[in-house]
């Protein structure tokens, strides 16, 4: 496990074999996250929109979800109207 220096500016040199293995290229961008006390460096996608595709997978399509929501909303409104004097 290589040890690296941290510069006064907070810069770290990632060893070449790890940059190659994980596709970190210079100049380029990376995403830094923290999880369970560890710092995680992930290559940023070249196209952020394509890279985000599929992140928010739903169990069903948005059309079906919206239709179910509208049905529930109509049912609640009908129940409310029945309770009015």
N, C-alpha and C positions, 0 to 999 in steps of 0.2 A: 504494500500500500504506500504510494508516494506521499511525501510531505511537501507542501508548497509554502512559499512565503506570501504574506499579505503586505502590500505596500502601504505607505502612509495615506494614499488615496483610497485604500480599500480594494485595490486591484489584486486579482489572483491569476496566476498562469495555470491553465488547465493542461496537464501533460498531453503531448501530441498523440499518443496512442488512444487516449480517451476521446480527444476531439475527433479523431478519425472514426472511431468505433460508433460514436453517437451523432455524427454528422454536424458537429459544431464547426462552422467555417468563419474565417475572418476575411473581410469585415462581415459581420452578421449580427444576429440578435438571438438572445436566449431568454427564457422565462425562468425567473427565480421564485421558488415557493418554499414554504416551511411546513414540515409535517412531523409531528412527534419528536420535536427537538432536533431535526435534521434539516439542512439546507439542500434543496433539490434544484438542479440546473437541467432544464429541458430545452432542446432546440426549438426556437420559434418557427412556425411554418412560414414559408416564403409568401404565401397568400393567406392572411389571417382569416378571411371569410371561408375559404375552403378548409382551412385547418379547424375551424369551429364547427364544421358540418357534422351533424350526428351527436353533438354534445348533449342536446336536450331531447333525447329520444323519448317519445310518448308511447303509452301502451296502445293508443289508437290514434287515428288521424284527427287533426284539428277540427275538421268538418263534423265528424261524429261526436267529438267532445262538445263542440258548440251546440249541436242539435240536442244532445242530452241535457245540457245546461238550460236551453230554452224550454224544453219539456218540463223540467223541474220548476223553472220560474213560472210557467203558465199554471202548473198544478198548485203552487203556493198562492198565486193570485186568486185562483178559483176557490181554494179553501178559505182564504181571507174574506172573499166576497160572501161566501155562505155564512160566515160568522157574524156579518154585519146585521143589525136589526132592521 
